[in-house]
């Protein structure tokens, strides 16, 4: 490859353009690569990103599809520009550098190592088992919101928790519908709810972990919505990472579909946040 790779021209997008590009392509239409170090990734990363430090990219890039749109980012855009040039030099035809890096990203991010939450999905289980786990995570989050609705004093906050619970109930029903299709009918609600996940919520973290991590004021509508967006970002991240390691195309498609719905929820919550607070915080 040699030094000539660093002069390979590559396309760049700023964070806003990259976000729109991701929305346009859908969750199966692109590869999102974080070329920072593992500690940086653990602290914060774009939902669904695969960790490939720039120093290891020469070896790890063999796991990528060179014909698929590939969006590369780092902290501020320097390492990712080098990484994008390396990939372009290796024949990646649609590689894009996100200028400004994650520091310019104004939407919610995920936390934790690459294997965070993946103990919930082995990658080899039946589709119905995957959907049962997804249903359990939705149920836990719904019950979390309902529980908090009964604990807060402010009426507007109580109503917001109830509204969030209603959103989760709709998604829960969507998963039941997928489960029915996978089984070809049957007693869906009873059979899908077979696995006890304890207090693990969407995204693979527990209620205590989310509250400790974000320390929201649960009497404030803005903080409540910000927490909800953080949970959805974590869920999107988990489902996309699980889809990347799925053993079958059927499993990959199911997990990618659920990830796409989490992305829609995140967008919906971002709009609700702006409506409630007058803030432009992105989803």
Backbone as a ProteinNet text record, in pm:
[ID]
protein_1_A
[PRIMARY]
XXXXXXXXXXXXXXXXXXXXXXXXXXXXXXXXXXXXXXXXXXXXXXXXXXXXXXXXXXXXXXXXXXXXXXXXXXXXXXXXXXXXXXXXXXXXXXXXXXXXXXXXXXXXXXXXXXXXXXXXXXXXXXXXXXXXXXXXXXXXXXXXXXXXXXXXXXXXXXXXXXXXXXXXXXXXXXXXXXXXXXXXXXXXXXXXXXXXXXXXXXXXXXXXXXXXXXXXXXXXXXXXXXXXXXXXXXXXXXXXXXXXXXXXXXXXXXXXXXXXXXXXXXXXXXXXXXXXXXXXXXX
[TERTIARY]
83.6	0	87.4	177.1	273	213.4	301.8	263.3	162.8	149	60.6	-86.6	-119.9	-258.6	-303.6	-210.7	-248.5	-280.2	-260	-296.9	-421.7	-482.2	-605.3	-718.7	-783.3	-891.3	-1012	-1071.4	-1191.2	-1294.8	-1418.7	-1530.5	-1546.1	-1584.1	-1610	-1750.8	-1807.3	-1938.2	-1925.7	-1997	-2002.4	-2104.8	-2118	-2202.2	-2349	-2397.7	-2538.3	-2563.4	-2470.5	-2482.5	-2473.4	-2383.8	-2368.1	-2495	-2556.8	-2681.3	-2790.2	-2803.1	-2902.8	-2871.3	-2743	-2698.7	-2735.9	-2715	-2750.9	-2901.3	-2978.2	-3124.6	-3167.8	-3101.3	-3137.7	-3107.6	-2995	-2951.8	-3022.6	-3066.2	-3125.5	-3018.3	-3055.6	-2956	-2877.8	-2927.5	-2852.3	-2776.8	-2789.4	-2734.1	-2595.9	-2531.8	-2400.5	-2320.3	-2190.2	-2100.6	-2051.4	-2062.1	-2021.7	-1901	-1788.3	-1662.1	-1604.6	-1575.8	-1510.6	-1363.4	-1274.8	-1132	-1052.7	-1122	-1053.3	-1003.7	-961.8	-912.7	-1027.6	-1013	-1121.2	-1174.3	-1086.7	-1133.1	-1222.7	-1189.2	-1272.4	-1408.6	-1406.2	-1530.6	-1619.7	-1561.2	-1639.4	-1707.5	-1638.1	-1692.9	-1811	-1805.5	-1913	-1885.4	-1988.2	-1973.2	-2107.4	-2101.9	-2225.3	-2295.8	-2427.7	-2500.5	-2478.2	-2439.3	-2419.1	-2280.2	-2189.7	-2054.7	-1971.8	-1888.7	-1792.4	-1657.4	-1593.3	-1464	-1351.8	-1277.6	-1160.2	-1054.2	-974	-870.3	-785.7	-748.9	-680.9	-553	-484.2	-360.5	-384	-506.3	-540	-618.5	-643	-735.3	-684.9	-554.8	-500.8	-545	-555	-597.6	-748.7	-810.1	-952.5	-1042.5	-992.9	-1076.6	-1120	-1054.7	-1094.8	-1232.9	-1284.7	-1419.3	-1527.8	-1487.9	-1583.3	-1610.4	-1723.9	-1761.5	-1710.8	-1613.8	-1556.4	-1652.3	-1763.4	-1859.4	-1975	-1976.4	-2086.1	-2046.1	-2139.3	-2106.3	-2048.1	-1933.8	-1861.1	-1832.5	-1892.6	-1876.1	-1778.1	-1670.6	-1562.7	-1555.6	-1538.7	-1526.6	-1426	-1378.7	-1290.8	-1335	-1241.5	-1278.4	-1309.4	-1218.1	-1237.2	-1221.4	-1187.9	-1181.1	-1043.1	-938	-803.2	-771.3	-787.6	-760.8	-854.9	-979.4	-1075.5	-1043.9	-986.2	-945.9	-836.8	-738.3	-631.7	-690.4	-781.8	-843.7	-923.5	-997.4	-1075.9	-984.9	-871.4	-776.4	-716.7	-690.2	-639.8	-741.2	-867.7	-971.8	-989.8	-988.4	-1001	-885.3	-766.4	-650.8	-661	-743.4	-765.4	-881.5	-940.2	-1046	-1186.8	-1202.1	-1336.7	-1386.6	-1494.4	-1538.4	-1631.7	-1686.6	-1785.2	-1752.3	-1627.5	-1585.1	-1596.3	-1645	-1670	-1612	-1540.9	-1488.3	-1588	-1620.6	-1708.4	-1620.8	-1617.3	-1535.4	-1591.6	-1504.8	-1547.6	-1560.2	-1570.4	-1574.7	-1692.2	-1679.7	-1789.3	-1813.5	-1711.9	-1730.3	-1827.7	-1848.1	-1943.8	-2081.5	-2095.3	-2221.4	-2315.9	-2429.2	-2521.5	-2637.5	-2629.6	-2734.7	-2686.1	-2776.8	-2742.4	-2639.7	-2556.4	-2456.6	-2481	-2409	-2415.7	-2286.2	-2287.3	-2169.7	-2138.9	-2018.1	-1981.4	-1895.5	-1834.8	-1749.9	-1832.1	-1763.7	-1832.3	-1919.7	-1885	-1963	-2068.8	-2090.8	-2188.5	-2328.8	-2391.6	-2528.3	-2540.9	-2431.9	-2441.5	-2459.9	-2444.1	-2473	-2620.6	-2703.7	-2846.4	-2873.3	-2779	-2795.1	-2669.6	-2682.9	-2566.4	-2531.2	-2629.7	-2609.9	-2652.4	-2676	-2711.5	-2850	-2922.4	-3052.1	-3158.4	-3272	-3383.3	-3439.4	-3501.1	-3558.9	-3660.2	-3739.7	-3839.2	-3772.5	-3654.4	-3582.6	-3534.6	-3485.1	-3441.2	-3558.6	-3672.5	-3790.4	-3841.2	-3824.6	-3863.3	-3777.1	-3647.1	-3558	-3597.7	-3621.6	-3662	-3791.1	-3884.9	-4011.3	-3986	-3897.6	-3866.9	-3803.7	-3716.3	-3653.5	-3756.1	-3847.1	-3954.7	-4044	-4076.9	-4163.5	-4099.4	-3970	-3899.7	-3899.1	-3878.5	-3876	-4015.2	-4116	-4254	-4287.6	-4252.7	-4281.8	-4200.8	-4080.1	-3996.8	-4065.5	-4115.1	-4183.8	-4313.1	-4387.4	-4511.9	-4484.1	-4376.7	-4339.6	-4303.4	-4225.3	-4184.9	-4304.6	-4398.7	-4519.9	-4594.4	-4588	-4656	-4578.7	-4454.5	-4369.7	-4350.2	-4372.9	-4343.4	-4461	-4431.4	-4533.3	-4596.6	-4515.2	-4564.5	-4652.2	-4765.3	-4859.9	-4802.4	-4728.9	-4675.6	-4569.9	-4492.1	-4391.9	-4460.1	-4563.4	-4638	-4697.4	-4756.3	-4815.4	-4709.6	-4588	-4480.5	-4438	-4425.2	-4390.7	-4499.2	-4623.3	-4732.6	-4726.8	-4689	-4676.5	-4561.9	-4451.1	-4337.8	-4374.6	-4450.3	-4494.7	-4583.8	-4668.1	-4757.1	-4676.9	-4568.8	-4482.2	-4420.2	-4373	-4313.4	-4416.7	-4539.9	-4646.6	-4672.4	-4665.6	-4685.2	-4572	-4450.3	-4337.8	-4343	-4385.9	-4402.4	-4499	-4607	-4704.5	-4646.6	-4560.2	-4494.8	-4409.1	-4341.3	-4258.1	-4344.6	-4459.5	-4554.4	-4598.6	-4622.1	-4661.8	-4550.8	-4424.5	-4312.4	-4305.7	-4329	-4324	-4432.6	-4550.3	-4661	-4623.9	-4563.8	-4522.4	-4417.4	-4322.5	-4215.3	-4267.5	-4370.7	-4425.9	-4537.8	-4588.9	-4702	-4831.5	-4844.3	-4965.1	-4941.2	-5046.4	-5033.3	-5066.7	-5048	-5078.5	-4959.5	-4955.1	-4833.7	-4786.8	-4872.3	-4831.2	-4779.7	-4843.9	-4804.1	-4671.6	-4653.1	-4532.2	-4411.2	-4430.7	-4317.3	-4255.4	-4332.5	-4285.8	-4218.8	-4150.3	-4097.8	-3967.7	-3884.9	-3752.1	-3750.2	-3702.6	-3694.4	-3560.6	-3566.2	-3444.9	-3416.1	-3490.8	-3470.1	-3502.1	-3413	-3437.7	-3353.9	-3313.5	-3240.8	-3338.3	-3304.7	-3390.8	-3336	-3405.6	-3355.5	-3212.8	-3129.5	-2991.3	-2899.5	-2957.8	-2877.1	-2827.2	-2859.1	-2821.5	-2939.4	-2910.4	-3016.5	-3070.8	-3182.5	-3239.8	-3138.6	-3072.6	-2974.2	-2858.5	-2810.7	-2700.5	-2738.8	-2858.7	-2903.3	-2914	-2973	-2991.7	-2857.5	-2764.2	-2631.4	-2552.9	-2567.6	-2491.4	-2536.2	-2667.4	-2719	-2770.9	-2797.2	-2840.8	-2946.2	-3057.8	-3161	-3240.1	-3292.6	-3390.7	-3526	-3578.8	-3701.6	-3826.5	-3808.3	-3920.4	-3916.8	-3828.2	-3811.7	-3839.4	-3930.4	-3969.7	-3851	-3768.1	-3652.6	-3556	-3528.6	-3438.9	-3498.6	-3628	-3695.9	-3684	-3709	-3698.8	-3554.4	-3460	-3319.3	-3277.8	-3326.2	-3300.1	-3361.3	-3484.5	-3552.1	-3475.6	-3423.1	-3345.3	-3214.7	-3152.7	-3029.4	-3055.2	-3167.3	-3202	-3227.4	-3297.7	-3324.7	-3195.5	-3102.9	-2975	-2897.7	-2903.1	-2835.4	-2900.5	-3033.5	-3105.2	-3070.4	-3069.7	-3029.9	-2890.3	-2801	-2663.3	-2656.1	-2727.6	-2723.4	-2779.7	-2896.3	-2957.2	-2872.4	-2808.7	-2726.3	-2600.7	-2539.6	-2420.9	-2457.2	-2575.1	-2620.7	-2647.8	-2702.9	-2728.1	-2597.6	-2493.3	-2363.8	-2305.1	-2338.8	-2281.4	-2381.8	-2500.1	-2603.6	-2555.3	-2593.2	-2544.9	-2621	-2743.6	-2824.2	-2877.6	-2911.1	-2966.4	-3102.7	-3179	-3309.4	-3294.3	-3195.8	-3169.9	-3120.7	-3030.5	-2975.4	-3086.1	-3174	-3283.6	-3375.9	-3408.3	-3497.7	-3436	-3308.7	-3241.6	-3222.5	-3192.8	-3178.2	-3311.5	-3420.6	-3553.8	-3586.3	-3557.2	-3581.9	-3492.8	-3366.7	-3276.5	-3333	-3386.6	-3446	-3563.4	-3641.8	-3755.2	-3707.3	-3596.7	-3540	-3490.2	-3435.1	-3389.9	-3509.8	-3622.3	-3742.7	-3792.5	-3786.8	-3827.2	-3737.7	-3608.8	-3514.4	-3545.7	-3578.3	-3616.1	-3745	-3842.7	-3969.5	-3948.3	-3861.9	-3834.6	-3759.7	-3671.6	-3601.9	-3698.5	-3796.8	-3898.9	-3983.2	-4014	-4090.9	-4011.8	-3880.9	-3793.8	-3794.3	-3779.8	-3779.6	-3913.7	-4021.4	-4156.3	-4175.9	-4126.7	-4148.7	-4054.9	-3932.9	-3832.3	-3791.9	-3827.9	-3784.9	-3638.8	-3579.1	-3438	-3422.3	-3309.6	-3281.2	-3200.6	-3194.6	-3115.1	-3161.5	-3067.2	-3100.9	-3119.3	-3184.9	-3202.1	-3089.5
-120.1	0	125.6	139.4	248.1	385	487	623.1	683	628.9	688.6	685.7	589.5	580.9	709.9	782.5	901.2	1020	1001.6	1105.4	1066.4	952.7	910.2	1004.4	1070.8	1163.8	1089.7	1143.9	1085.1	1195	1152.1	1243.2	1268	1389	1422	1475.3	1451.9	1506.9	1560.5	1669.9	1712.9	1627	1647.7	1561.3	1565.8	1683.3	1695.7	1622.2	1637.2	1566.9	1415.3	1373.2	1230.2	1172.2	1247.2	1200.4	1182.5	1278.9	1268.5	1152	1129	1019.1	884.3	871.3	749.4	724.6	829.8	817.8	772.7	825.5	793.4	647.2	596.7	461.7	352.2	380.9	277.2	192.5	115.6	51.4	-60.3	-117.8	-222.2	-167.8	-37.4	17.9	77.5	69.7	132.3	63.8	93.9	49.1	171.8	169.8	282.5	238.7	304.8	261.6	370.4	332.7	419.5	380.7	472.7	439.2	492.3	526	570.9	450.7	476.2	371.1	312.7	189.7	125.5	208.8	277.8	358.7	473	532.2	639.1	584.5	467.6	402	372	317.8	283.9	406.6	520.2	642.6	697.2	685.2	738.5	700.9	649.8	619.3	633.5	647.7	656.4	521.2	521.4	394.1	305.7	181.2	84.9	83.1	170.7	177.7	55.5	13.8	-94	-32.5	-82.3	-29.9	-93.4	-8.8	-53.7	54.4	52.8	155.5	169.7	291.2	318.1	236.6	210.8	132.8	-12.5	-61.1	-201.1	-215.3	-104.2	-106	-191	-199.3	-278.9	-424.1	-477.8	-616.7	-628.7	-540.2	-554	-517.1	-439.6	-397.7	-515.1	-629.9	-747.6	-797.2	-752.7	-791.3	-702.6	-600.8	-505.4	-534.6	-481	-493.7	-369.9	-383.3	-266.5	-196.1	-261.6	-200.7	-131.6	-139	-81.8	56.4	153.9	284.7	269.9	332.8	318.4	457	487	615.5	597.7	676.3	662.1	789.1	770.7	887.9	862.4	971.4	963.1	1071.9	1135.4	1239.5	1371.6	1416	1545.9	1540.4	1424.5	1411.5	1385	1393.3	1372.3	1226.1	1142.2	999.5	937.2	983.3	924.1	961.8	1080.6	1117.4	1022.3	994.9	900.1	761.6	719.3	587	577.2	682.9	682.6	671.9	741.1	732.7	592.4	530.8	393.1	298.8	313.3	226.4	251.6	378.3	409.6	348.5	351.5	292	141	80.9	-63.8	-102.3	-4.4	-34.6	-9.4	53.3	88.4	205.1	181.4	278.7	386.8	365.1	460	494.9	528.1	560.6	711.6	747.5	887.8	918.7	1028.8	1076.4	1173.5	1153.4	1248.3	1356.9	1470.6	1581.5	1634.2	1674.1	1722.7	1612.7	1487.9	1373.7	1371.4	1287	1269.1	1396.1	1481.7	1605.7	1700	1681.1	1764.1	1699.9	1578.2	1503.6	1558.5	1610.4	1674.8	1584.6	1458.2	1363.9	1273.1	1189.2	1100	996	954.4	851.7	733.4	624.1	506.1	496.1	410.5	392	242.9	213.1	75.4	13.2	-101.5	-172.8	-237.8	-289.4	-348.2	-467.1	-539	-657.3	-628.7	-500.9	-465.2	-511.3	-589.2	-635.5	-754.7	-793.2	-901.5	-1038.8	-1045.6	-1172.6	-1208.9	-1110.8	-1136.2	-1209.9	-1197.9	-1259.3	-1338.9	-1470	-1551.9	-1541.1	-1504	-1499.6	-1628.8	-1733.6	-1864.3	-1912.8	-1832.3	-1876.4	-1864.7	-1925.5	-1917.5	-1775.3	-1739.9	-1607.3	-1579.6	-1679.1	-1658.6	-1626.1	-1682.1	-1651.7	-1506.7	-1460.3	-1320.7	-1226.7	-1257.1	-1172.7	-1177.6	-1291.1	-1302.6	-1211.9	-1205.3	-1115.6	-970	-935.8	-799	-760.7	-854.3	-830.8	-807.5	-887.1	-871.6	-736.6	-690.3	-559.5	-447.1	-458.6	-359.4	-358.8	-478.4	-490.3	-423.7	-448.8	-390.4	-237.8	-182.6	-37.2	21.3	-44.9	0	4.7	-101.7	-108.6	-4.3	24.1	128	263.5	297.1	423.9	429.3	320.7	317.2	333	270.1	282.1	425.7	490.6	628.1	723.2	692.5	775.9	778.2	669.1	661.9	723	766.2	818	968.9	1030.2	1173.1	1257.2	1381.8	1472.5	1558.6	1599.2	1692.9	1621.7	1682.1	1623	1613.2	1716.9	1714.5	1604	1581.1	1475.1	1338.2	1325.8	1200.1	1167	1266.6	1245.3	1208.5	1265.1	1232.1	1087.2	1041.2	901	809	848.9	768.3	767.1	880.3	889	800.8	800.7	715.6	567.9	533.8	395.1	352.9	443.8	412.8	388.5	464.2	443.2	303.9	264.4	131.6	21.5	45.6	-54.6	-80.2	26	9.8	-72	-44.4	-119.2	-264.3	-283	-418.6	-499.3	-435	-502.5	-535.4	-447	-473.8	-600.8	-617.3	-735.4	-860.4	-848.3	-960.7	-998.7	-898.7	-926.3	-1001.8	-958.6	-1029.3	-1172.9	-1188.9	-1321.4	-1412	-1355	-1432.1	-1479.5	-1390.8	-1428.3	-1539.1	-1527.3	-1626.6	-1763.7	-1765.3	-1891.6	-1944.8	-1858.6	-1899	-1900.9	-1808.9	-1801	-1858.1	-1863.9	-1922.2	-1823.8	-1868.3	-1787	-1696.5	-1582.8	-1504.5	-1441.2	-1362.8	-1287	-1378	-1491.9	-1580.9	-1649.5	-1695.4	-1770.3	-1680.3	-1557.4	-1468.9	-1417.7	-1416.8	-1358.3	-1461.3	-1557.1	-1667.6	-1638.7	-1546.3	-1526.8	-1409.2	-1433.5	-1329.8	-1257.6	-1127.9	-1048.5	-960	-979.1	-898.3	-752.3	-662.2	-518.6	-463.7	-553.3	-508.6	-445	-323.9	-249.3	-257.3	-192.9	-178.9	-125.2	-177.5	-133.3	-219.5	-307	-402.1	-353.6	-230.2	-179.9	-193.2	-195.1	-204.4	-65.5	-61.6	67.3	145.9	77	144.8	200.8	125.9	172.8	297.9	298.5	417.7	539.1	520.2	632.1	682.2	591.5	632.4	702.7	654.4	709.3	850.2	872.8	1001.4	1092.2	1037.5	1114.3	1220.3	1176.5	1272.6	1325.2	1445.5	1498.1	1444.2	1347	1279.9	1362.8	1485.4	1578.3	1683.8	1664.2	1761.1	1692.9	1748.2	1688.2	1676.4	1780.4	1776.3	1665.1	1648.9	1542.2	1404.2	1391.7	1264.7	1226.7	1322.9	1295.5	1269.8	1340.3	1317.7	1176.1	1130.5	992.3	893.2	918.8	829.1	821.3	935	934	856.2	869.7	796.2	645.5	603.4	460.9	410.8	489.6	448.6	441.3	534.9	531	404.4	368.3	247.6	123	125.1	12.9	-1.2	110.6	109.4	50.2	92.7	44.8	-106.8	-156.9	-300.3	-383.5	-344.1	-423.4	-422.3	-307.7	-303.1	-386.9	-382.1	-465.2	-613.8	-647	-786.2	-830.2	-739.8	-772.6	-799.3	-724.1	-741.4	-879.8	-941.9	-1073.6	-1187.7	-1156.7	-1259.1	-1369.9	-1493.6	-1610.5	-1633.6	-1582.8	-1605.5	-1474.3	-1475.1	-1354.5	-1321	-1422.4	-1399.9	-1327	-1370.2	-1307.3	-1164.1	-1146.7	-1014.6	-918.1	-965.1	-881	-841.2	-937.1	-909.1	-806.8	-827.2	-735.9	-597.7	-593	-464.6	-391.3	-466	-404.1	-341.4	-414.4	-361.1	-239.2	-245.3	-131.3	-9.5	-32.8	77	140.2	58.5	111.6	190.4	146.5	223.1	358.3	360	487.4	581.5	526.1	606.2	659.3	574.5	619.4	733.1	719.3	822.7	954.6	948.2	1069.3	1129.2	1042.4	1086.6	1154.9	1097.9	1156.8	1288.7	1298.3	1423.7	1535.2	1503.2	1601.7	1640.6	1542.4	1568.9	1655.3	1628.7	1708.8	1854.7	1875.8	2011.6	2080.8	2005	2058.7	2099.4	2016.2	2038.9	2143.4	2151	2237.1	2357.3	2354.9	2463	2452.4	2336.9	2316.3	2243.3	2262.2	2194.5	2068	2013.6	1892.6	1784.3	1723.9	1625.2	1487.5	1403.3	1263.9	1180.5
0	0	0	103.3	101.7	131.3	119.8	156.1	59.2	-61	-161.2	-116.3	-28.3	16.8	84.5	148.5	223.6	133	4.1	-91.2	-171.3	-134.7	-200.5	-161.2	-254.5	-218.5	-162.3	-59.5	-0.3	21.6	22.5	46.2	195.6	233.2	373	388.7	506	544.8	685.7	714.7	853.7	928.8	1058.6	1140.3	1097.2	1064	1021.9	891.2	797.6	669.3	689.5	779.4	806.4	867.8	958.1	1020.4	915	823.9	717	624.3	599	512.9	575.2	706.3	778.5	770.6	790.3	783.2	643.6	543.6	404.1	370.6	417.7	380.9	459.6	583.1	665.8	731.2	833.5	918.8	851.7	743.9	673.8	553.4	529.2	405.8	416.1	533.9	548.9	659.4	661.9	767.6	842.9	974.2	1057.5	1140.8	1120.5	1179.9	1270.3	1394.7	1492.5	1496.8	1460.3	1452.3	1570.9	1678.9	1799.6	1881.2	2002.6	2091.6	2174.7	2224.1	2300.2	2416.5	2490.7	2604.2	2556.8	2441.9	2387.1	2345.8	2284.6	2240.6	2360.7	2467.9	2587.1	2645.2	2643.7	2703.6	2624.5	2492.6	2407.5	2263.2	2194.7	2052.4	1982.3	1850.3	1772.7	1776.3	1796.2	1804.5	1682.1	1708	1601.5	1542	1591.5	1534.1	1570.5	1477.3	1500.5	1533.6	1636.7	1679.1	1597.7	1525.5	1449.4	1460.3	1568	1583.6	1457.5	1427.1	1299.9	1285.7	1396.8	1389.8	1350	1374.1	1342.2	1212.7	1145.6	1032.9	916.7	901.3	792	798.3	921.5	939.2	951.7	1031.1	1060.7	944.3	847.8	734.7	648.1	663.8	587.9	624.2	741.1	783.6	723.6	647.6	591.9	444.3	396.9	256.4	181.8	93.5	25.6	-69.5	-103.8	-196.1	-124.1	8	85.5	136.5	138.2	194.6	335.5	358.6	484.9	541.8	655.6	722.2	837.5	836.7	934.3	1019.1	1151.4	1238.1	1350.2	1410.5	1526.8	1624.2	1694	1790.2	1720.3	1632.7	1567.4	1415.4	1359.8	1214.5	1156.8	1239.2	1187.6	1160.8	1262.7	1245.2	1142.6	1142.1	1048.3	903.8	883.4	747.7	699	785.3	750.7	725.7	815.3	801.7	672.2	638.4	514.8	392.9	396	285.4	275.1	391.3	390.7	326.4	364.2	309	158.8	120.5	-22.2	-100.9	-41.8	-106.6	-117	-32	-35.3	-127.2	-193.7	-289.2	-240.2	-122.5	-75	-160.1	-232	-332.2	-277.8	-157.7	-103.7	40.6	66.3	201.7	225.4	343.5	376.4	513.5	524.7	651.8	714.8	843.7	913.4	975.4	910.3	958.8	1090.8	1178.6	1309.9	1412.8	1364.8	1454.8	1550	1651.7	1746.6	1828.6	1839	1915	1846.6	1717.2	1643.8	1635.8	1686.6	1680.2	1785.5	1744.6	1837.7	1877.9	1844.3	1879.6	1991.4	2041.4	2150.5	2105.3	2199	2173.6	2267.1	2242.4	2328.5	2408.7	2510.8	2594.9	2607.3	2657.4	2685.6	2578.2	2610.4	2513.5	2403.6	2302.3	2187.3	2223	2329	2365.1	2471.3	2504.9	2607.1	2567.4	2654.1	2630.3	2538.1	2472.2	2372.6	2436.8	2569.1	2636	2624.2	2589.4	2570.1	2439.4	2344.2	2212.4	2178.4	2166.4	2131.9	1984.4	1904	1759.2	1691.8	1772.1	1715.5	1758.1	1837.4	1884.5	1774.7	1800.3	1706	1703.2	1591.5	1577.6	1688	1723.4	1829.6	1963.2	1988	2112.2	2112.4	1999.2	1987.6	2013.4	1954.4	1972	2116	2181.1	2321.2	2408.6	2379.8	2453.3	2428.9	2301.8	2268.2	2340.1	2345.5	2415.8	2564.2	2623	2764.7	2795.6	2707.7	2727.1	2716.9	2620.2	2606.2	2730.6	2780.1	2897.3	3017.9	3038.5	3152.7	3144.8	3024	3010	3030.5	2975.8	2995.1	3144.8	3216.8	3361.1	3438.8	3392.7	3453.9	3443.8	3324.6	3306.2	3388.3	3390.1	3467.5	3615.9	3663.9	3804.2	3840.6	3754.8	3781.7	3774.8	3686.3	3676.6	3809.7	3884.3	4012.8	4126.9	4099.4	4207.1	4203.5	4088.6	4075.5	4122.7	4161.1	4213	4103.8	4005.3	3904.8	3802.7	3773.7	3680.5	3539.4	3494.5	3358.6	3342.5	3448.1	3441.7	3444.3	3528.3	3534.6	3397.6	3333.7	3202.1	3098.3	3113	3018.6	3035.4	3159.6	3181.4	3124.2	3138.9	3084.5	2931.9	2874.4	2728.8	2679.2	2752.8	2717.1	2728.9	2831.8	2848.5	2732.5	2686.2	2573.5	2445.6	2426.5	2309.7	2314.6	2434	2448.4	2427.3	2471.7	2454.2	2305.6	2225.2	2080.6	2018.8	2061.6	2006.9	2054.2	2176.4	2229.7	2143.1	2101.3	2017.4	1880.2	1829	1701.3	1711.1	1823.7	1842.4	1853.8	1919.1	1924.7	1783.3	1698.8	1560.1	1485.6	1504.3	1441.9	1493.7	1622.2	1685	1627	1607.8	1550	1409.2	1331.9	1195.9	1198.7	1294	1303.2	1344	1426.5	1475.1	1387.1	1300.2	1218.9	1296.9	1394.5	1476.4	1613.9	1694.9	1828	1937.7	2061.5	2179	2206.4	2139.3	2128.5	2259.2	2324.4	2442.4	2552.2	2571.6	2680.6	2650.2	2528.1	2495.5	2475.1	2431	2405	2534.1	2640.9	2766.4	2856.6	2796.8	2876.1	2949.5	2903.5	2962.5	3059.1	3181.9	3284.7	3271.3	3241.7	3224.8	3344.8	3453.2	3572.2	3545.8	3590.1	3568.8	3453.5	3361.4	3242	3144.5	3100.6	3008.5	2866.1	2775.6	2638.6	2642.2	2553.4	2550.2	2633.7	2717.7	2793.1	2926.9	2967.1	3099.1	3194.6	3324.3	3424	3456.4	3526.4	3568.2	3650.8	3744.3	3829	3749.4	3648.3	3565.8	3487.1	3431.3	3356.9	3449.7	3566.9	3659.6	3713	3740.2	3786.9	3677.2	3554.8	3443.2	3406.9	3401.8	3353.9	3464.9	3583.7	3700	3665.2	3607.8	3568.3	3688.3	3674.1	3768.8	3724.2	3796	3753.2	3777.8	3824.6	3836.2	3725.2	3627.2	3519.2	3384.8	3306.9	3179.5	3084.1	3078.1	2988.8	3024.7	3153.9	3197.4	3170.9	3189.3	3164.2	3016.8	2928.7	2785.6	2743.5	2803.1	2772.1	2812.8	2928.5	2971.6	2873.1	2831	2736.6	2604.7	2557.2	2432.8	2450.7	2567.8	2594.6	2592.5	2649.3	2650.9	2509.6	2428.7	2290.1	2208.2	2232.1	2161.6	2198.6	2325.9	2371.7	2309.8	2299.2	2238.4	2090.6	2019.3	1878.4	1864	1950.2	1946.5	1967	2067.9	2098.4	1983.6	1932.2	1825	1698.4	1669.3	1548.3	1564.8	1682.8	1706.3	1704.1	1760	1756.2	1612.4	1531	1390.4	1317.1	1349.6	1283	1306.8	1420	1450.7	1434.3	1380	1362.6	1270.2	1304.9	1230	1100	1089.2	969.4	914.7	786.4	724.5	784	820.8	883.6	1016.3	1096.7	1225.6	1206.5	1111.1	1084.2	1042.1	956.7	909.3	1024	1112.5	1224.8	1320	1355.2	1447.4	1384.6	1255.8	1186.4	1179.5	1161.9	1159.9	1294.8	1402.7	1536.8	1561.3	1517	1529.9	1457	1337.2	1261.2	1333.3	1401.4	1476.5	1598	1659.2	1770.5	1720.1	1599.5	1542.8	1521.4	1476.7	1460.2	1594.7	1698.2	1831.6	1879.9	1853	1893.8	1825.5	1697.7	1624.5	1681.9	1712.2	1768.7	1904.1	1986.8	2117.6	2103.8	2003.9	1979.6	1943.3	1860.6	1824.7	1945.8	2030.2	2150.9	2248.5	2256.9	2343.3	2298.4	2166.7	2114	2139.7	2125.8	2149.1	2295.7	2386.4	2528.7	2588.5	2537	2599.9	2515.1	2385.6	2297.9	2259.6	2292.9	2264.4	2132.9	2068.9	1943.6	1961.8	2084.8	2105.3	2009.7	1941.6	1840.3	1898.3	1817.9	1856.1	1801.3
[MASK]
+++++++++++++++++++++++++++++++++++++++++++++++++++++++++++++++++++++++++++++++++++++++++++++++++++++++++++++++++++++++++++++++++++++++++++++++++++++++++++++++++++++++++++++++++++++++++++++++++++++++++++++++++++++++++++++++++++++++++++++++++++++++++++++++++++++++++++++++++++++++++++

